[in-house]
Amino acid sequence: MNVEETFIKDLVILTPAVFEDSRGYFFEAYNQARFEQNGITYQFIQDNQSFSKRGVIRGLHLQDKPFAQAKLVRVLQGEILDVAVDLRKNSPTYGQHFSVVLSAENKKQLMVPHGFAHGFSVLSETASVLYKVDQVYHKESERGIRYDDPTLGIDWKLSSEEILVSDKDLVLPNFENCNSQF
């Protein structure tokens, strides 16, 4: 497994060692001992999966303390632009975002720690996304930021005509009003 640090502390891209032959391929998507050797010590308790069509933007979502969720995100089918926004007020990268293309083809994963808002856009015709979390869903702790917040200026790699966002995500506050506890 290759661990690639990003310019935002604690936000890392993981690329597994893939073993291919005439039958196909094999890789370890998650190995707790290997993750711990690389300083990733979350105890994942649940897997979540979504299926979306091109143009869908899901996010930006988070849960506040004590129900904050770390997420290990990967794509089973298709391609997404995965985005994480640093909400840790004491971080030198507070308010900055990082994005990476995750796909079934590149097999990369993004490790999103506590203190980040997370979202993704679907770049392929369809995409199936799987992510592990280290905390259960807790409705009262749920927060979010509008996907098109001008302060963040995220380029979702989609034209405005093809963007599909849930009604729930359309009423999320802007970055300055998200009131996260980090």
BELUR-V632557 format. One record per pair of residues at least 6 apart in sequence whose C-alpha atoms are under 6 Angstrom apart, sorted by the first residue. I is the first residue (numbers start at 0). J is the second residue. D is the distance in whole Angstrom. If there is no record, write none. Layout:
((I | J | D) (I | J | D))
//
This chain:
((0 | 14 | 6) (0 | 15 | 4) (0 | 16 | 5) (1 | 13 | 6) (1 | 14 | 5) (2 | 12 | 6) (2 | 13 | 5) (3 | 11 | 6) (3 | 12 | 5) (4 | 11 | 5) (5 | 11 | 6) (10 | 110 | 6) (10 | 111 | 6) (11 | 110 | 5) (12 | 108 | 6) (12 | 109 | 5) (13 | 107 | 6) (13 | 108 | 5) (14 | 107 | 5) (17 | 25 | 6) (17 | 26 | 5) (18 | 24 | 5) (18 | 25 | 5) (42 | 133 | 6) (43 | 132 | 5) (43 | 133 | 4) (44 | 133 | 5) (45 | 131 | 6) (45 | 132 | 5) (46 | 130 | 6) (46 | 131 | 4) (47 | 129 | 6) (47 | 130 | 5) (48 | 128 | 5) (48 | 129 | 4) (49 | 127 | 6) (49 | 128 | 5) (50 | 126 | 6) (50 | 127 | 4) (51 | 125 | 6) (51 | 126 | 5) (52 | 124 | 6) (52 | 125 | 4) (53 | 121 | 5) (53 | 122 | 6) (53 | 123 | 6) (53 | 124 | 5) (53 | 125 | 5) (54 | 121 | 5) (54 | 161 | 5) (54 | 162 | 5) (54 | 163 | 6) (55 | 120 | 6) (55 | 121 | 6) (55 | 162 | 6) (55 | 163 | 5) (55 | 164 | 6) (56 | 119 | 6) (56 | 120 | 4) (56 | 164 | 5) (57 | 118 | 5) (57 | 119 | 5) (58 | 118 | 4) (59 | 116 | 6) (59 | 117 | 5) (59 | 118 | 5) (59 | 143 | 5) (59 | 144 | 5) (59 | 146 | 6) (60 | 116 | 5) (60 | 117 | 5) (60 | 143 | 4) (61 | 116 | 5) (61 | 142 | 5) (61 | 143 | 6) (62 | 140 | 5) (62 | 141 | 4) (62 | 142 | 6) (63 | 140 | 5) (63 | 180 | 6) (67 | 113 | 6) (68 | 113 | 6) (68 | 132 | 6) (68 | 133 | 6) (68 | 134 | 5) (69 | 111 | 6) (69 | 112 | 4) (69 | 113 | 5) (69 | 132 | 6) (69 | 133 | 6) (70 | 110 | 6) (70 | 111 | 5) (70 | 131 | 5) (70 | 132 | 5) (71 | 109 | 6) (71 | 110 | 5) (71 | 130 | 5) (71 | 131 | 5) (72 | 108 | 5) (72 | 109 | 5) (72 | 130 | 4) (73 | 108 | 5) (73 | 128 | 6) (73 | 129 | 5) (74 | 102 | 5) (74 | 103 | 5) (74 | 127 | 6) (74 | 128 | 4) (75 | 103 | 5) (75 | 127 | 5) (75 | 128 | 6) (76 | 103 | 5) (76 | 126 | 5) (76 | 127 | 5) (77 | 102 | 6) (77 | 103 | 6) (77 | 123 | 5) (77 | 125 | 6) (77 | 126 | 4) (78 | 101 | 6) (78 | 102 | 4) (78 | 122 | 6) (78 | 123 | 5) (78 | 126 | 6) (79 | 100 | 6) (79 | 101 | 5) (79 | 120 | 5) (79 | 121 | 5) (79 | 122 | 5) (80 | 99 | 6) (80 | 100 | 5) (80 | 119 | 5) (80 | 120 | 5) (81 | 98 | 5) (81 | 99 | 5) (81 | 119 | 4) (82 | 97 | 6) (82 | 98 | 4) (82 | 117 | 6) (82 | 118 | 5) (82 | 119 | 6) (83 | 96 | 6) (83 | 97 | 5) (83 | 116 | 6) (83 | 117 | 5) (84 | 95 | 6) (84 | 96 | 4) (84 | 115 | 5) (84 | 116 | 5) (85 | 93 | 5) (85 | 94 | 5) (85 | 95 | 6) (85 | 115 | 5) (86 | 93 | 6) (86 | 94 | 6) (86 | 114 | 5) (86 | 115 | 5) (86 | 181 | 6) (87 | 93 | 6) (87 | 114 | 5) (87 | 181 | 5) (88 | 181 | 6) (101 | 107 | 6) (114 | 181 | 6) (143 | 171 | 6) (144 | 171 | 5) (144 | 172 | 5) (144 | 173 | 5) (144 | 174 | 6) (145 | 171 | 5) (145 | 172 | 6) (145 | 173 | 5) (148 | 173 | 6))
//
